[in-house]
Amino acid sequence: MSKKKQEEALEKMMRLDEKDEIYQLTLKGLLYLSTGDDELSREILDKIELYLRRNHAKGGHPGIVLNLDTNNFEFVTLKHSEDE
């Protein structure tokens, strides 16, 4: 997604009226949409959670983020800022 399209999408989100509906997609929901199988989605989610706990939780909180530059999901360790 180009920088201009990202900015346009952000502007559109900021202009939402009260009548507009906002949806939140969870990782489990995304997996279910991809697999179509609730049990398989839960199994995949459990394995991802285990991977994150083992490899990305040292000194922070494990997370999955969407890199808007590459449009790829990445495993990361989220840390609290020192300002808080």
Sequence and secondary structure as in RCSB ss.txt:
>XXXX:A:sequence
MSKKKQEEALEKMMRLDEKDEIYQLTLKGLLYLSTGDDELSREILDKIELYLRRNHAKGGHPGIVLNLDTNNFEF
VTLKHSEDE
>XXXX:A:secstr
  HHHHHHHHHHHHT  TTS      HHHHHHHHH  HHHHHHHHHHHHHHHHHHS TTSEEEEEEETTTTEEEE
EEE   TT 
